[in-house]
Amino acid sequence: MPKFTKEDIVRQAQDNNVRFIRLQFTDILGTIKNVEIPVSQLEKALDNKVMFDGSSIEGFVRIEESDMYLYPDLDTFVIFPWTAEKGKVARFICDIYQPGKPGEEPKPFEGDPRGILKRVLKEAQELGFTDFNIGPEPEFFLFKNDEKGEPTLELNDRGGYFDLAPTDLGENCRRDIVLELEDMGFEIEASHHEVAPGQHEIDFKYADAVSTCDNIQTFKLVVKTIARKHGLHATFMPKPLFGVNGSGMHLNMSLFTQEGNAFYDKNTESQLSKTAMQFLGGILKHAEGFTAITNPIVNSYKRLVPGYEAPVYIAWSMRNRSPLVRIPSSRGVSTRIEVRSPDPSANPYLAMAVMLASGLDGIKKKINPPEATDRNIYIMSKEERLDEGIKDLPSTLKEAIDSLLKDEVLVKALGDHLFEHFVEAKEIEWDMFRTQVHPWEREQYMSQY
């Protein structure tokens, strides 16, 4: 990401006819929020003086403590390329601060997801790690809109994995998304049709954890905006259709020290370091607990079922793609661990925070992973899995919440404020789903009973 000064930003805004500034942040559920100001208020924003009502944001604060400050991260300044008609719109991604006591400076808000990730990163730095790099692989579906602009369940193509036009009718939309992202500074590594009809993937270059999360949120915004210009609705819902693959967001992770990639050791048979194996051990130990964060909605668990390439079992392998964790074959600076369970409905800041906390716990406690599983776990019997110590991921949001409640390491990483509000929101979501009568039930039971 470029490094900007306040003077750089003011000059760019003037030179590019910027009329409005969006001050963006992310709530606990992963939804992008923003306060839009006219460019005349830019100096005020750069001085961290713009306030908003935090009590109106899900899980932030009560009404009697509602005033909150938006602190723009200057390095996230970008001008949206598609807003040129009547003066452009630019944005910052912001950290959230609360007013201090009289005479004190504002302090970071403990329920800010971006701030929580920064807090866990600080713990990694105290252990000697300079960078936590992440390469995401977000997937999404494109559906047609109706004449009112509302999404339908009609797909705009019947393509499959790596198909080309004319089968892949989403190709033009996907290409325009890539061009817009590149105009905004993204380095796109690959763009292709995914396995299911109407499903797509665009991969962008890895970055440090905070920048990657910022990029994921920006990516979602661009995908939805450009899709709408094509008369399409882009959704990051994990499983919008029964009977086809769902959308995941595989995360490739690596830790660095001053000496380089801490996961690489040329002197071991696998060329994986002790640090890598212990980080992996922590990931596997806490997988049940972090699933409520990495797969945070009821629909997430319609994707995490056998038969559609999504991981269901807590295991790892160098080659096999059926376990939760895979170790890609690249070594040296590219040595990394790929966690395959997260989906794009996750709040990226919280997902990275809990996975980093899990891996760091493995390093601190020297947790070694079990033996790699190189068989196809999907065709193993339950008894065979138990014999090899392979546990299942939670199969419902309720199971995932219960597992998170028991994981003291992750509860501490999230902090009391966010943890309590997140769990409360998810328990309400589960209860609403549990008590609803669904079409499947009527189809199965109305005539029979």
CORBEL-V501699 format. One record per run of one state. SS is the DSSP state (alpha for helix, beta for strand, coil for the rest). FROM is the first residue (numbers start at 1). TO is the last residue. If there is no record, write none. Layout:
# CORBEL-V501699
ss:SS from:FROM to:TO
ss:SS from:FROM to:TO
This chain:
# CORBEL-V501699
ss:coil from:1 to:5
ss:alpha from:6 to:15
ss:coil from:16 to:17
ss:beta from:18 to:26
ss:coil from:27 to:31
ss:beta from:32 to:38
ss:alpha from:39 to:46
ss:coil from:47 to:50
ss:beta from:51 to:53
ss:alpha from:54 to:56
ss:coil from:57 to:62
ss:alpha from:63 to:65
ss:coil from:66 to:66
ss:beta from:67 to:79
ss:coil from:80 to:87
ss:beta from:88 to:98
ss:coil from:99 to:106
ss:beta from:107 to:108
ss:coil from:109 to:112
ss:alpha from:113 to:126
ss:coil from:127 to:130
ss:beta from:131 to:145
ss:coil from:146 to:150
ss:beta from:151 to:155
ss:coil from:156 to:170
ss:alpha from:171 to:183
ss:coil from:184 to:187
ss:beta from:188 to:193
ss:coil from:194 to:198
ss:beta from:199 to:204
ss:coil from:205 to:206
ss:beta from:207 to:208
ss:alpha from:209 to:229
ss:coil from:230 to:231
ss:beta from:232 to:235
ss:coil from:236 to:248
ss:beta from:249 to:257
ss:coil from:258 to:259
ss:beta from:260 to:261
ss:coil from:262 to:263
ss:beta from:264 to:264
ss:coil from:265 to:271
ss:beta from:272 to:272
ss:coil from:273 to:273
ss:alpha from:274 to:294
ss:coil from:295 to:299
ss:alpha from:300 to:303
ss:coil from:304 to:312
ss:beta from:313 to:317
ss:coil from:318 to:322
ss:beta from:323 to:326
ss:coil from:327 to:331
ss:alpha from:332 to:334
ss:coil from:335 to:336
ss:beta from:337 to:339
ss:coil from:340 to:347
ss:alpha from:348 to:364
ss:coil from:365 to:376
ss:alpha from:377 to:379
ss:coil from:380 to:381
ss:alpha from:382 to:387
ss:coil from:388 to:390
ss:beta from:391 to:392
ss:coil from:393 to:396
ss:alpha from:397 to:406
ss:coil from:407 to:407
ss:alpha from:408 to:414
ss:coil from:415 to:415
ss:alpha from:416 to:435
ss:coil from:436 to:438
ss:alpha from:439 to:445
ss:coil from:446 to:449
